[in-house]
């Protein structure tokens, strides 16, 4: 596991849990609005060893209720199942996995092996807007993998949420007219507002946080298709 960042305590990253968050290095997307751009390269050096993280978790297991594994894209890490198994064995804490859904085989293995308790999957856009939002040359195989991961969660028993970071300069109403049918049957869907940061991958693009009124319009476009839709991180 290449661990390139660590947040010791968070009340926001894992619903209804006091958690710590592990950030892995490397991602197969290049979302131009990504605020963790320093974690995208597969060559980024690791900052923490597994032993350092596990030692902290064991010391704080009487306070912590969960561990979030985020990125980057953690499902690109071949050692992810073994690391998650060690967290389970040595602390018994719940594990939440953040993913873009492009590695359904890894996701399926993690779920079947009981190595993950909750999944947050990013929905970058509707199908026609995925290429722009993901920032890569997108072929049908990538979207099929995303669709397979979505269906795995929609049809399974594990806790999950879908979420979209809404970016002024990327997303429009049309994207959410597509997203609704795309995620039909989702239990919980969140719209997160883009946050300006010096670490955004494409600072020159002029992206901006959408107004709350816009987010509410987007939410209403998706609402007929999902169990619940909420705004997150919006005042």
SEPALO-405243 format. One line per field, with one value per residue (C-alpha): residue number from 0; residue in one letter; x, y, z. Coordinates in steps of 0.1 Angstrom, whole numbers, plus 2048, in hexadecimal, padded with zeros to 3 digits. Layout:
N
num c(NUM;...)
residuo c(A;...)
px c(X;...)
py c(Y;...)
pz c(Z;...)
END
This chain:
235
num c(0;1;2;3;4;5;6;7;8;9;10;11;12;13;14;15;16;17;18;19;20;21;22;23;24;25;26;27;28;29;30;31;32;33;34;35;36;37;38;39;40;41;42;43;44;45;46;47;48;49;50;51;52;53;54;55;56;57;58;59;60;61;62;63;64;65;66;67;68;69;70;71;72;73;74;75;76;77;78;79;80;81;82;83;84;85;86;87;88;89;90;91;92;93;94;95;96;97;98;99;100;101;102;103;104;105;106;107;108;109;110;111;112;113;114;115;116;117;118;119;120;121;122;123;124;125;126;127;128;129;130;131;132;133;134;135;136;137;138;139;140;141;142;143;144;145;146;147;148;149;150;151;152;153;154;155;156;157;158;159;160;161;162;163;164;165;166;167;168;169;170;171;172;173;174;175;176;177;178;179;180;181;182;183;184;185;186;187;188;189;190;191;192;193;194;195;196;197;198;199;200;201;202;203;204;205;206;207;208;209;210;211;212;213;214;215;216;217;218;219;220;221;222;223;224;225;226;227;228;229;230;231;232;233;234)
residuo c(X;X;X;X;X;X;X;X;X;X;X;X;X;X;X;X;X;X;X;X;X;X;X;X;X;X;X;X;X;X;X;X;X;X;X;X;X;X;X;X;X;X;X;X;X;X;X;X;X;X;X;X;X;X;X;X;X;X;X;X;X;X;X;X;X;X;X;X;X;X;X;X;X;X;X;X;X;X;X;X;X;X;X;X;X;X;X;X;X;X;X;X;X;X;X;X;X;X;X;X;X;X;X;X;X;X;X;X;X;X;X;X;X;X;X;X;X;X;X;X;X;X;X;X;X;X;X;X;X;X;X;X;X;X;X;X;X;X;X;X;X;X;X;X;X;X;X;X;X;X;X;X;X;X;X;X;X;X;X;X;X;X;X;X;X;X;X;X;X;X;X;X;X;X;X;X;X;X;X;X;X;X;X;X;X;X;X;X;X;X;X;X;X;X;X;X;X;X;X;X;X;X;X;X;X;X;X;X;X;X;X;X;X;X;X;X;X;X;X;X;X;X;X;X;X;X;X;X;X;X;X;X;X;X;X)
px c(800;80D;800;806;7F0;7DE;7C4;7C3;79F;781;75C;753;762;74F;72A;722;746;763;77E;7A1;7A8;7C4;7CD;7DE;7F3;7EB;7CB;7C0;7AA;7B6;797;7A2;791;7A1;7AC;7C3;7D8;7F9;7EC;7E6;808;810;834;82C;841;830;82E;823;82A;80E;81D;81B;7F7;7ED;800;7EC;7CB;7D1;7DA;7BA;7A2;790;788;785;767;773;78F;78A;7A0;7A1;7B9;7C3;7B0;7B6;7A9;7C9;7DD;7E3;7E9;7C8;7B7;7D4;7D6;7B0;7B2;7CD;7B8;79B;7B0;7C3;7A8;786;77D;764;774;767;775;774;776;770;762;77B;787;768;77C;78F;76F;75D;779;77A;754;753;770;75F;77B;766;747;73D;745;744;745;74B;733;747;72B;711;71E;723;736;74C;76A;76C;766;77F;79A;7A5;7A0;782;779;75B;76D;772;74E;744;75A;749;727;731;73C;71C;707;71A;711;6EE;6E6;6FA;6F6;714;70F;718;712;717;724;72D;744;732;749;740;750;74C;728;707;6E3;6E6;6FF;6E6;6CA;6E1;6EE;6CA;6C3;6E8;6E6;6C1;6BA;6D6;6CE;6E1;6F0;704;70C;72D;737;759;771;78C;7AF;7D3;7D6;7BC;7CB;7C1;7C2;7C1;79F;78D;776;75F;747;723;709;6F3;6D5;6E5;6EC;6C8;6BD;6D5;6C8;6A4;6AE;6BC;6A3;689;6A3;6B2;6A9;6B6;6CB;6DD;6F6;717;72F;718;70F)
py c(800;822;839;85D;870;86A;87D;871;87B;884;887;88E;872;854;859;855;84B;85B;850;855;858;848;857;840;84C;849;84D;843;862;886;899;8BD;8CA;8B0;8C0;8A2;8A7;8A0;87C;875;868;843;84E;863;858;848;85D;842;81D;804;7FD;822;824;804;80E;82E;81D;803;81F;832;815;81F;841;838;827;824;828;839;82E;849;856;85A;83A;820;802;806;7FA;7D4;7D1;7E1;7C1;7B6;7D8;7D9;7B6;7C2;7DF;7C8;7AE;7C6;7E0;7D3;7F5;7FB;804;81D;81C;83B;831;83D;81B;812;7F2;7DD;7BD;7CB;7DA;7B9;7A7;7C0;7BC;796;793;7A9;7C2;7E1;7ED;80B;819;83C;83C;85C;862;87A;884;875;85D;877;88E;874;87A;89F;89B;87E;891;872;862;84D;82D;817;7FE;818;821;7FD;7F8;816;808;7E6;7F5;809;7EB;7D7;7F1;7F6;7D1;7C8;7CA;7DF;803;81C;83F;84F;873;88D;8AB;8C6;8DE;900;8FF;8D9;8CF;8DC;8D3;8BA;8A6;8A0;898;87B;872;86B;84E;843;83D;833;820;82F;830;850;86A;888;8A8;8B7;8DA;8DF;8F0;908;8FE;904;8DF;8DD;8CB;8E5;906;91A;90B;924;90B;918;90C;90B;920;90D;915;903;8E5;8E3;8E3;8C7;8B4;8B6;8A9;889;885;871;855;851;849;869;886;89F;8BB;8B6;8D1;8ED;909)
pz c(800;7F6;812;809;822;843;856;87B;882;86D;875;850;83B;849;850;875;87D;88E;876;869;843;830;80E;7F4;7D8;7B3;79F;77C;778;773;77D;776;795;7AC;7CD;7D6;7B6;7CA;7CE;7A9;79D;7A1;7A9;7C7;7E5;803;823;83B;83F;845;867;871;868;878;898;89A;893;8AE;8C7;8BF;8BA;8DA;8CA;8A5;896;873;859;837;81B;800;7E6;7CB;7C1;7DC;7C7;7B1;7CF;7CC;7F1;7FA;805;81B;82B;832;840;859;863;86A;87C;892;89A;890;882;866;844;82B;808;7F1;7CC;7A9;7A0;784;795;79A;79F;7BC;7CA;7C7;7D9;7F5;7FA;7F8;810;829;828;823;835;821;7FF;7F2;7CC;7B8;79B;786;76F;758;73D;723;73A;74B;734;73C;761;764;750;73C;71B;724;712;716;72B;747;747;747;766;777;76E;77C;79D;79F;799;7B3;7CD;7C1;7C2;7E1;806;810;81B;801;7F3;7D1;7D0;7B6;7BB;7A9;797;787;765;762;76B;75D;761;745;758;774;75C;752;775;782;76A;76C;792;793;7B3;7C7;7EC;7F5;7DD;7E7;7D4;7E1;7D8;7C8;7E0;7D3;7DC;7D2;7CD;7B1;793;779;78B;76A;760;776;787;7A2;7BD;7B0;7C2;7DB;7C5;7A8;7BE;7C9;7A5;79D;7BB;7B0;78D;79E;7BA;7A7;7A1;7C3;7E7;7F4;7E7;7FD;7FB;80E;818;80D;825)
END
